[in-house]
Amino acid sequence: MRVQVAIIGSGPAGLLLGQLLHLAGIDAVIVEQRSKEYVLGRIRAGVLEQCMVDMMERAQIAGRLRAEGLVHEGIEILFGGERHRIDLQGLSGKHVTVYGQTEVTRDLMDARAAAGAKSVYEADNVTVHGFDGKRPVVRYRKEGAAHEIECDFIAGCDGFHGVCRPSVPQSAITEHERVYAFGWLGVLADVPPVSEELIYVSHERGFALCSMRSRTRSRYYIQCELDDKVENWPDQLFWAELARRLDDRARSRLVTGPSLEKSIAPLRSYVAEPMRFGRLLLAGDAAHIVPPTGAKGLNLAASDVHYLSNALIEYYRSGKTSALDAYSGQCLRRVWQAVRFSWWMTNLLHLFPENGSFGRKIQCAEFDYLMNSRAAGTSLAENYVGLPY
Ligand SMILES: Cc1cc2nc3c(=O)[nH]c(=O)nc-3n(C[C@H](O)[C@H](O)[C@H](O)COP(=O)(O)OP(=O)(O)OC[C@H]3O[C@@H](n4cnc5c(N)ncnc54)[C@H](O)[C@@H]3O)c2cc1C
């Protein structure tokens, strides 16, 4: 097969890039190692920045998002038993939209199928070659047969555990990482959310988050040990521990039910620099990971795709490489802002026993400042709704 762009990975980054390139008349294929059903079954993010919603509009797939997405104009923080609302709309002039990553993925997959765009699912042993020259090649196996795709560019949208980043020589890449000593135990359940808006909880037993995917489907998280196991957390125990970390108001409204999904996610801040290696361009989790506290992972994948799609479109329209040359620098500037914000939210709200009473007092002072300073609230709001592209 010969295409202009070979996209590795059919997560939100790969699918969104595929759709934008398709609309611009650029010939691209998506090569994904998993099945379509597996990709759709993954429960992940759910808070979209306004810029990401705008990207969905640009990609002409925002119909269902417009009808079903929940506009949130604020978030609540419950810190040491005291609640404080951050008025996102009032402080930043913008809001966020709650719409599950699974739904974004489904909308993009449906658009791709309707357009008859090329996709290869269940591709084994995907490898990328020749991206330091002019004729990169992607190889994979499917149903026992070997396949090869010649292309102009490879878009590495294959997530943190993908093949693209490790294919770059070690000497060409710099990695920055912080691994946190805890994880998030998450439960998805068909129960109405405990509150209209998300509640971020800092409690002496650990962090909790009351989130949602719709008016009838809730997503809850509690901070847990990194080596904890889902099997240690039957539903009843999870709901009891979550209730302990809430205030009376939330506790009285908490509706429990059987979990549809339960998983433990480690928390990590990670950035690989640069994001371009000749004709291989990384986007999304393939290049960076943030702890989910700032709701930024999916949104960063979208902002990378914004820059990458524009750069490729400019290249194919005019032959100019200036936007491709600027790609890595432009992305990384925004990436580091989101890494900082996610790290800051994580530090403010989680239990860090190793930081002792000094660490807790600093958290209290930070929260006090947040409650009483419009400037501090505005800073949180403007980062939470997303910095402009
Ligand atoms: C458990 C979990 C929970 C999360 N929760 C949140 C949250 O609450 N809020 C938030 O903002 N973010 C969250 N995130 C992060 C967010 O989901 C990601 O940032 C987002 O999925 C990034 O999209 P992506 O397309 O870059 O990568 P991915 O979604 O990881 O997609 C990469 C794709 O590449 C495929 N792939 C991998 N290796 C290969 C290969 N060798 N060959 C071919 N294909 C390959 C994968 O199967 C996958 O389909 C969560 C992530 C995880 C893992």
The ligand as an SDF file (V2000), in Angstrom:
LIG
                    3D

 53 58  0  0  0  0  0  0  0  0999 V2000
   -6.8780    3.9240   32.4690 C   0  0  0  0  0  0  0  0  0  0  0  0
   -6.7920    5.3330   31.9490 C   0  0  0  0  0  0  0  0  0  0  0  0
   -7.6600    6.3040   32.4500 C   0  0  0  0  0  0  0  0  0  0  0  0
   -7.5910    7.6110   31.9860 C   0  0  0  0  0  0  0  0  0  0  0  0
   -8.4260    8.5540   32.5130 N   0  0  0  0  0  0  0  0  0  0  0  0
   -8.3300    9.8330   32.0820 C   0  0  0  0  0  0  0  0  0  0  0  0
   -9.1440   10.8400   32.6070 C   0  0  0  0  0  0  0  0  0  0  0  0
   -9.9690   10.6020   33.4850 O   0  0  0  0  0  0  0  0  0  0  0  0
   -8.9870   12.1090   32.1290 N   0  0  0  0  0  0  0  0  0  0  0  0
   -8.0800   12.4210   31.1430 C   0  0  0  0  0  0  0  0  0  0  0  0
   -7.9810   13.5660   30.7180 O   0  0  0  0  0  0  0  0  0  0  0  0
   -7.2940   11.4740   30.6310 N   0  0  0  0  0  0  0  0  0  0  0  0
   -7.4090   10.2050   31.0660 C   0  0  0  0  0  0  0  0  0  0  0  0
   -6.6170    9.2600   30.5420 N   0  0  0  0  0  0  0  0  0  0  0  0
   -5.7210    9.6750   29.4830 C   0  0  0  0  0  0  0  0  0  0  0  0
   -6.4190    9.7190   28.1350 C   0  0  0  0  0  0  0  0  0  0  0  0
   -7.3190    8.6580   28.0290 O   0  0  0  0  0  0  0  0  0  0  0  0
   -5.3340    9.6580   27.0940 C   0  0  0  0  0  0  0  0  0  0  0  0
   -4.5510   10.8250   27.2530 O   0  0  0  0  0  0  0  0  0  0  0  0
   -5.8460    9.5470   25.6630 C   0  0  0  0  0  0  0  0  0  0  0  0
   -6.4010    8.2830   25.4350 O   0  0  0  0  0  0  0  0  0  0  0  0
   -4.6990    9.7880   24.6760 C   0  0  0  0  0  0  0  0  0  0  0  0
   -5.0930    9.4430   23.3870 O   0  0  0  0  0  0  0  0  0  0  0  0
   -4.0490    8.8330   22.3690 P   0  0  0  0  0  0  0  0  0  0  0  0
   -4.8140    8.6370   21.1110 O   0  0  0  0  0  0  0  0  0  0  0  0
   -2.8350    9.6640   22.3480 O   0  0  0  0  0  0  0  0  0  0  0  0
   -3.5880    7.4400   22.9880 O   0  0  0  0  0  0  0  0  0  0  0  0
   -4.4190    6.1140   23.2430 P   0  0  0  0  0  0  0  0  0  0  0  0
   -5.8260    6.4270   23.5820 O   0  0  0  0  0  0  0  0  0  0  0  0
   -3.6270    5.3160   24.1990 O   0  0  0  0  0  0  0  0  0  0  0  0
   -4.4350    5.3980   21.8280 O   0  0  0  0  0  0  0  0  0  0  0  0
   -3.2970    4.7520   21.3060 C   0  0  0  0  0  0  0  0  0  0  0  0
   -3.7370    3.6480   20.3820 C   0  0  0  0  0  0  0  0  0  0  0  0
   -2.5910    3.0480   19.8000 O   0  0  0  0  0  0  0  0  0  0  0  0
   -2.7330    1.6400   19.8240 C   0  0  0  0  0  0  0  0  0  0  0  0
   -1.4040    1.0230   19.7950 N   0  0  0  0  0  0  0  0  0  0  0  0
   -0.5210    0.8850   20.8200 C   0  0  0  0  0  0  0  0  0  0  0  0
    0.5790    0.2700   20.4210 N   0  0  0  0  0  0  0  0  0  0  0  0
    0.4210    0.0100   19.1040 C   0  0  0  0  0  0  0  0  0  0  0  0
    1.2190   -0.6210   18.1290 C   0  0  0  0  0  0  0  0  0  0  0  0
    2.4270   -1.1330   18.4520 N   0  0  0  0  0  0  0  0  0  0  0  0
    0.7560   -0.7260   16.8840 N   0  0  0  0  0  0  0  0  0  0  0  0
   -0.4640   -0.2290   16.5450 C   0  0  0  0  0  0  0  0  0  0  0  0
   -1.2790    0.3710   17.4230 N   0  0  0  0  0  0  0  0  0  0  0  0
   -0.8410    0.4990   18.7020 C   0  0  0  0  0  0  0  0  0  0  0  0
   -3.4880    1.3770   21.1030 C   0  0  0  0  0  0  0  0  0  0  0  0
   -4.1460    0.1150   21.0970 O   0  0  0  0  0  0  0  0  0  0  0  0
   -4.4710    2.5380   21.1190 C   0  0  0  0  0  0  0  0  0  0  0  0
   -5.6670    2.2310   20.4610 O   0  0  0  0  0  0  0  0  0  0  0  0
   -6.6580    7.9510   30.9890 C   0  0  0  0  0  0  0  0  0  0  0  0
   -5.8140    6.9790   30.4680 C   0  0  0  0  0  0  0  0  0  0  0  0
   -5.8600    5.6830   30.9520 C   0  0  0  0  0  0  0  0  0  0  0  0
   -4.9160    4.6520   30.3910 C   0  0  0  0  0  0  0  0  0  0  0  0
  1  2  1  0
  2  3  1  0
  2 52  2  0
  3  4  2  0
  4  5  1  0
  4 50  1  0
  5  6  2  0
  6  7  1  0
  6 13  1  0
  7  8  2  0
  7  9  1  0
  9 10  1  0
 10 11  2  0
 10 12  1  0
 12 13  2  0
 13 14  1  0
 14 15  1  0
 14 50  1  0
 15 16  1  0
 16 17  1  0
 16 18  1  0
 18 19  1  0
 18 20  1  0
 20 21  1  0
 20 22  1  0
 22 23  1  0
 23 24  1  0
 24 25  2  0
 24 26  1  0
 24 27  1  0
 27 28  1  0
 28 29  2  0
 28 30  1  0
 28 31  1  0
 31 32  1  0
 32 33  1  0
 33 34  1  0
 33 48  1  0
 34 35  1  0
 35 36  1  0
 35 46  1  0
 36 37  1  0
 36 45  1  0
 37 38  2  0
 38 39  1  0
 39 40  1  0
 39 45  2  0
 40 41  1  0
 40 42  2  0
 42 43  1  0
 43 44  2  0
 44 45  1  0
 46 47  1  0
 46 48  1  0
 48 49  1  0
 50 51  2  0
 51 52  1  0
 52 53  1  0
M  END
$$$$
